[in-house]
Amino acid sequence: MGLEKSLEDYLETILILKNKKSIVRFVDIARYMNFSKHSVSHAVKELRKKDYLTMDLDGSLRLTEKGIDKIIAALADRQKIEVMQPVASLTSHELSGFNAGTGIHKRADI
């Protein structure tokens, strides 16, 4: 798993936890992802360096606007991949059955 993908996983986890509770800390991320606090600490340092995340004086973590944009883009890309994977497995004959521009499949057996 590449570093960017790994950091995206952390951002997604922080977003999920933030929706469940108002304050997200290192320990919450470590428990949720089943990672060591050391691993989480390293990732948080990287996320802060990239300006995806800030840490309040009480230790709570917050996604920045840049972090929110990053996770939204990553989730959108993931959705595109999930939609495109089944299409990629279609044969050229199956693909030719789609009506160009509408995505409506023409079936010869109907």
Residue frames as qw, qx, qy, qz and C-alpha x, y, z in Angstrom:
[[0.000, 0.892, 0.452, 0.000, 0.00, 0.00, 0.00],
 [0.421, 0.472, -0.027, 0.774, 1.47, 3.38, -0.99],
 [0.227, -0.181, -0.456, 0.841, 1.96, 6.19, 1.47],
 [0.281, -0.070, -0.137, -0.947, -0.76, 8.36, -0.07],
 [0.617, -0.268, -0.630, -0.389, -3.27, 5.49, 0.08],
 [0.520, -0.264, -0.678, 0.447, -2.34, 4.82, 3.68],
 [0.059, -0.111, -0.267, 0.956, -2.75, 8.49, 4.60],
 [0.443, -0.172, -0.383, -0.792, -6.12, 8.51, 2.83],
 [0.603, -0.314, -0.733, -0.023, -7.16, 5.58, 5.02],
 [0.320, -0.253, -0.524, 0.748, -6.26, 7.63, 8.09],
 [0.175, 0.000, -0.059, -0.983, -8.23, 10.61, 6.79],
 [0.555, -0.248, -0.595, -0.526, -11.23, 8.39, 6.13],
 [0.540, -0.312, -0.719, 0.308, -10.98, 6.92, 9.62],
 [0.135, -0.165, -0.334, 0.918, -10.83, 10.38, 11.18],
 [0.362, -0.102, -0.298, -0.878, -13.90, 11.40, 9.18],
 [0.608, -0.293, -0.705, -0.218, -15.80, 8.28, 10.30],
 [0.462, -0.302, -0.627, 0.550, -14.84, 8.78, 13.94],
 [0.005, 0.037, 0.114, -0.993, -15.66, 12.49, 13.81],
 [0.488, -0.227, -0.443, -0.717, -19.16, 11.60, 12.63],
 [0.654, -0.336, -0.677, 0.026, -19.56, 9.20, 15.57],
 [0.531, -0.651, -0.328, 0.432, -18.16, 11.46, 18.27],
 [0.122, 0.991, 0.050, 0.028, -17.19, 15.08, 18.55],
 [0.178, -0.833, 0.519, 0.069, -13.55, 14.58, 19.58],
 [0.953, 0.250, -0.142, 0.096, -11.05, 12.31, 17.81],
 [0.333, -0.800, 0.498, 0.033, -7.72, 11.45, 19.43],
 [0.230, 0.514, -0.817, -0.127, -4.75, 9.21, 18.59],
 [0.285, -0.090, 0.913, -0.278, -6.09, 6.39, 20.73],
 [0.665, 0.418, 0.354, -0.508, -9.45, 6.42, 18.91],
 [0.580, 0.625, -0.415, -0.318, -7.72, 6.02, 15.56],
 [0.055, 0.425, -0.900, 0.078, -5.42, 3.30, 16.89],
 [0.475, 0.088, 0.783, -0.392, -8.36, 1.31, 18.26],
 [0.680, 0.529, 0.155, -0.484, -10.51, 1.74, 15.16],
 [0.598, 0.639, -0.447, -0.186, -7.74, 0.77, 12.73],
 [0.956, -0.271, 0.082, 0.082, -6.14, -1.77, 15.08],
 [0.597, 0.584, -0.255, 0.486, -2.77, -0.01, 14.70],
 [0.605, -0.322, -0.372, 0.626, -0.17, 0.89, 17.30],
 [0.105, -0.936, -0.186, 0.279, -0.15, 4.40, 18.75],
 [0.408, -0.486, 0.419, 0.649, 3.34, 4.79, 17.27],
 [0.335, 0.284, 0.705, 0.557, 2.03, 4.11, 13.73],
 [0.027, 0.860, 0.504, 0.081, -0.83, 6.54, 14.25],
 [0.319, -0.810, 0.032, 0.491, 1.58, 9.15, 15.62],
 [0.398, -0.202, 0.554, 0.703, 3.77, 8.84, 12.52],
 [0.207, 0.527, 0.695, 0.443, 0.77, 9.13, 10.17],
 [0.119, -0.911, -0.367, 0.148, -0.65, 12.12, 12.06],
 [0.373, -0.613, 0.233, 0.656, 2.73, 13.83, 11.79],
 [0.307, 0.080, 0.662, 0.679, 2.67, 13.30, 8.00],
 [0.052, 0.722, 0.652, 0.227, -0.94, 14.49, 7.73],
 [0.231, -0.878, -0.172, 0.383, -0.12, 17.62, 9.71],
 [0.394, -0.382, 0.420, 0.722, 2.95, 18.25, 7.55],
 [0.181, 0.281, 0.707, 0.622, 0.74, 18.07, 4.43],
 [0.218, 0.043, 0.157, -0.962, -1.78, 20.42, 6.09],
 [0.463, -0.252, -0.727, -0.440, -4.56, 17.81, 6.03],
 [0.650, -0.536, -0.535, 0.066, -4.94, 17.79, 9.79],
 [0.003, -0.645, 0.358, -0.675, -4.51, 20.00, 12.84],
 [0.576, -0.303, -0.703, 0.288, -4.18, 19.12, 16.49],
 [0.315, -0.831, -0.095, -0.450, -5.83, 21.20, 19.20],
 [0.040, -0.612, 0.603, -0.511, -4.14, 21.93, 22.52],
 [0.731, -0.260, 0.450, -0.442, -6.22, 19.18, 24.16],
 [0.312, -0.258, 0.891, 0.207, -4.86, 16.61, 21.66],
 [0.635, 0.493, 0.549, -0.228, -8.02, 16.35, 19.57],
 [0.331, -0.096, 0.626, 0.700, -7.54, 16.07, 15.82],
 [0.442, 0.684, 0.308, -0.492, -9.38, 18.05, 13.17],
 [0.608, 0.352, 0.515, 0.492, -9.44, 17.71, 9.41],
 [0.049, -0.460, 0.107, 0.880, -8.49, 20.91, 7.61],
 [0.608, 0.603, 0.071, -0.512, -10.34, 22.13, 4.53],
 [0.338, 0.579, -0.693, -0.266, -7.50, 20.64, 2.47],
 [0.166, -0.147, 0.961, -0.165, -7.89, 17.33, 4.33],
 [0.564, 0.399, 0.546, -0.475, -11.63, 17.27, 3.72],
 [0.556, 0.653, -0.253, -0.448, -11.08, 17.98, 0.02],
 [0.129, 0.464, -0.869, -0.113, -8.48, 15.19, -0.15],
 [0.311, 0.055, 0.918, -0.242, -10.75, 12.56, 1.40],
 [0.601, 0.541, 0.287, -0.514, -13.72, 13.62, -0.75],
 [0.459, 0.637, -0.502, -0.363, -11.56, 13.24, -3.88],
 [0.018, -0.309, 0.950, -0.032, -10.24, 9.86, -2.70],
 [0.466, 0.243, 0.758, -0.386, -13.74, 8.56, -1.98],
 [0.599, 0.625, 0.010, -0.501, -14.98, 9.80, -5.36],
 [0.305, 0.552, -0.737, -0.243, -12.08, 8.03, -7.10],
 [0.222, -0.101, 0.950, -0.197, -12.85, 4.85, -5.19],
 [0.592, 0.431, 0.481, -0.482, -16.49, 5.03, -6.33],
 [0.529, 0.646, -0.344, -0.429, -15.39, 5.42, -9.96],
 [0.105, 0.401, -0.908, -0.061, -13.15, 2.37, -9.65],
 [0.390, 0.109, 0.845, -0.349, -15.95, 0.30, -8.10],
 [0.628, 0.567, 0.224, -0.483, -18.27, 1.25, -10.95],
 [0.447, 0.682, -0.479, -0.326, -15.69, 0.72, -13.68],
 [0.258, -0.363, 0.896, -0.005, -14.37, -2.69, -12.56],
 [0.629, 0.290, 0.701, -0.170, -17.46, -4.64, -13.69],
 [0.553, 0.780, 0.008, -0.292, -17.52, -2.70, -16.96],
 [0.054, 0.712, -0.669, -0.206, -13.84, -3.49, -17.59],
 [0.417, -0.148, 0.897, -0.003, -14.61, -7.21, -17.51],
 [0.691, 0.528, 0.334, -0.365, -17.19, -6.99, -20.31],
 [0.602, 0.085, 0.593, 0.528, -16.28, -8.34, -23.73],
 [0.013, 0.197, -0.309, -0.930, -16.30, -6.10, -26.78],
 [0.218, -0.340, -0.791, -0.460, -19.48, -7.88, -27.89],
 [0.291, -0.635, -0.654, 0.291, -21.16, -7.11, -24.56],
 [0.181, -0.477, -0.080, 0.856, -19.97, -3.52, -24.71],
 [0.029, -0.053, -0.559, -0.827, -21.35, -3.11, -28.23],
 [0.210, -0.542, -0.800, -0.148, -24.78, -3.84, -26.78],
 [0.179, -0.603, -0.392, 0.671, -24.76, -0.56, -24.89],
 [0.300, 0.845, 0.372, 0.239, -26.58, 2.29, -26.56],
 [0.504, 0.176, -0.092, 0.840, -23.94, 4.97, -27.10],
 [0.029, -0.384, 0.058, -0.921, -24.40, 7.98, -24.88],
 [0.626, -0.453, -0.100, -0.627, -27.24, 6.57, -22.78],
 [0.112, -0.350, 0.862, -0.349, -25.76, 3.53, -21.11],
 [0.796, 0.081, 0.285, -0.527, -28.93, 1.59, -21.96],
 [0.263, -0.259, 0.903, 0.219, -28.18, -1.99, -22.83],
 [0.702, 0.258, -0.266, -0.608, -29.86, -3.45, -25.89],
 [0.495, -0.178, 0.846, -0.089, -30.65, -7.10, -25.48],
 [0.339, 0.214, -0.687, -0.606, -31.12, -9.18, -28.61],
 [0.196, -0.147, -0.969, 0.011, -33.00, -11.90, -26.75],
 [0.214, 0.337, 0.539, -0.741, -35.91, -9.71, -25.64]]
